Amino acid sequence: MINSNLEEAIFAMFFTKPTFEEIRLPFRFIEIPDDLECGIINIEAYGNIFGKKKYCYSYYELKYSKMYHNGEFEQMVKLLKNSANKTVKVIIKVKKGIPKDFKLDINSLVEVYNDERFKSLSLLGWGFNDKSYEELSANR
């Protein structure tokens, strides 16, 4: 009987499927001059996730280079700079009751700004942190 329970515990430890929770969080545009010059948009959603303050940092480029040349990139940045009191949908990956990863739902940005251009964002990277981008940058 002990072997059976041990096998079940080991199986659950390695093969438990994650669940996904959708929440809405406030977000901010992070203005990094060097990134803007390279055409990169930085967004950080933040808030209480399962009782703990978390920061969901994502950075994007545009899928279509013409958007940089025709002024659409600058227009999108201007919209993002005015994000006070706006929220974005974040999909949290949970494994064994612990938040492990996230995905910022780009379609919720489309809804927030009523602007289809946000569908042209392509994810470059992300970080799921206990500290904000600002706090992490200050420690460098």
C-alpha positions as CSV (number, residue, x, y, z in Angstrom):
1,M,0.0,0.0,0.0
2,I,2.9,2.4,0.8
3,N,4.3,1.9,-2.7
4,S,1.0,2.6,-4.3
5,N,0.6,5.9,-2.3
6,L,4.2,6.8,-3.1
7,E,3.7,6.1,-6.8
8,E,0.5,8.3,-6.8
9,A,2.4,11.1,-5.1
10,I,5.3,11.0,-7.5
11,F,2.9,10.8,-10.4
12,A,0.9,13.8,-9.1
13,M,4.1,15.8,-8.5
14,F,5.4,15.4,-12.0
15,F,2.3,15.0,-14.1
16,T,-0.3,17.3,-12.6
17,K,-1.7,19.4,-15.3
18,P,-1.7,23.2,-14.7
19,T,-4.9,25.2,-14.6
20,F,-5.4,28.7,-16.0
21,E,-7.1,31.6,-14.2
22,E,-8.2,34.8,-15.9
23,I,-8.0,38.0,-13.9
24,R,-8.0,41.7,-14.8
25,L,-5.2,43.8,-13.5
26,P,-4.2,47.5,-13.8
27,F,-1.2,48.0,-16.0
28,R,1.4,50.6,-16.9
29,F,3.4,51.4,-20.0
30,I,7.1,51.4,-19.1
31,E,9.0,54.1,-21.1
32,I,12.5,52.9,-21.9
33,P,14.0,55.4,-24.4
34,D,16.4,52.8,-25.9
35,D,13.6,50.3,-26.4
36,L,11.3,52.9,-27.9
37,E,14.1,53.8,-30.4
38,C,14.2,50.1,-31.3
39,G,10.4,49.9,-31.6
40,I,9.8,47.9,-28.5
41,I,6.7,48.4,-26.2
42,N,7.0,47.5,-22.5
43,I,3.9,46.8,-20.4
44,E,3.7,45.7,-16.8
45,A,0.4,44.4,-15.3
46,Y,0.5,44.3,-11.5
47,G,-1.6,43.4,-8.5
48,N,-2.7,40.9,-6.0
49,I,-2.5,37.4,-7.5
50,F,-3.7,34.7,-5.0
51,G,-2.8,36.8,-2.0
52,K,0.6,38.0,-3.2
53,K,1.7,41.1,-5.0
54,K,3.0,40.1,-8.5
55,Y,4.3,42.0,-11.5
56,C,3.6,40.6,-15.0
57,Y,6.2,42.3,-17.4
58,S,5.9,41.8,-21.1
59,Y,7.7,43.4,-24.0
60,Y,6.6,43.5,-27.7
61,E,7.5,44.5,-31.2
62,L,5.2,45.2,-34.0
63,K,4.6,42.4,-36.6
64,Y,4.6,44.9,-39.5
65,S,7.5,47.3,-40.1
66,K,5.2,49.7,-42.0
67,M,3.6,50.6,-38.7
68,Y,6.9,52.1,-37.5
69,H,7.2,54.3,-40.6
70,N,3.6,55.5,-40.9
71,G,3.3,56.8,-37.3
72,E,1.1,54.0,-35.9
73,F,3.8,52.9,-33.4
74,E,3.9,56.4,-32.0
75,Q,0.1,56.6,-31.8
76,M,0.0,53.3,-29.9
77,V,2.7,54.5,-27.5
78,K,0.7,57.7,-26.9
79,L,-2.4,55.6,-26.0
80,L,-0.4,53.4,-23.7
81,K,1.1,56.4,-21.9
82,N,-2.5,57.3,-20.9
83,S,-3.3,54.0,-19.2
84,A,-4.4,55.3,-15.8
85,N,-7.5,53.4,-14.4
86,K,-7.4,50.9,-17.2
87,T,-7.1,47.1,-16.8
88,V,-5.9,44.2,-18.9
89,K,-6.8,40.6,-18.9
90,V,-4.0,38.4,-17.6
91,I,-4.1,34.6,-17.8
92,I,-2.3,33.0,-14.9
93,K,-0.9,29.5,-15.2
94,V,-1.4,27.7,-11.8
95,K,0.3,24.4,-10.8
96,K,-0.5,22.9,-7.5
97,G,-2.1,26.1,-6.3
98,I,0.9,28.2,-7.1
99,P,1.0,30.8,-9.8
100,K,3.9,29.8,-12.2
101,D,3.5,31.9,-15.3
102,F,1.2,34.3,-17.1
103,K,0.1,35.6,-20.5
104,L,-1.1,39.1,-21.0
105,D,-4.1,38.9,-23.3
106,I,-3.5,41.3,-26.2
107,N,-7.1,41.2,-27.2
108,S,-8.0,42.9,-23.9
109,L,-5.7,45.8,-25.0
110,V,-7.7,46.0,-28.2
111,E,-10.9,46.3,-26.1
112,V,-9.4,48.8,-23.7
113,Y,-8.4,51.2,-26.4
114,N,-10.9,50.2,-29.0
115,D,-8.0,49.9,-31.4
116,E,-7.3,46.8,-33.6
117,R,-3.6,47.8,-34.1
118,F,-2.8,46.2,-30.7
119,K,-3.4,42.8,-32.4
120,S,-0.1,43.6,-34.3
121,L,2.0,43.2,-31.2
122,S,4.3,40.2,-31.1
123,L,5.6,39.0,-27.8
124,L,9.4,39.1,-27.4
125,G,9.8,38.2,-23.7
126,W,8.3,38.3,-20.3
127,G,9.0,38.1,-16.6
128,F,6.7,37.0,-13.7
129,N,8.2,38.8,-10.7
130,D,7.7,39.7,-7.0
131,K,9.2,43.1,-7.7
132,S,8.3,45.8,-10.3
133,Y,10.4,46.6,-13.3
134,E,11.3,49.8,-11.6
135,E,12.5,48.0,-8.4
136,L,14.5,45.5,-10.4
137,S,16.1,48.2,-12.5
138,A,17.1,50.2,-9.4
139,N,19.1,47.2,-8.2
140,R,21.3,47.0,-11.3
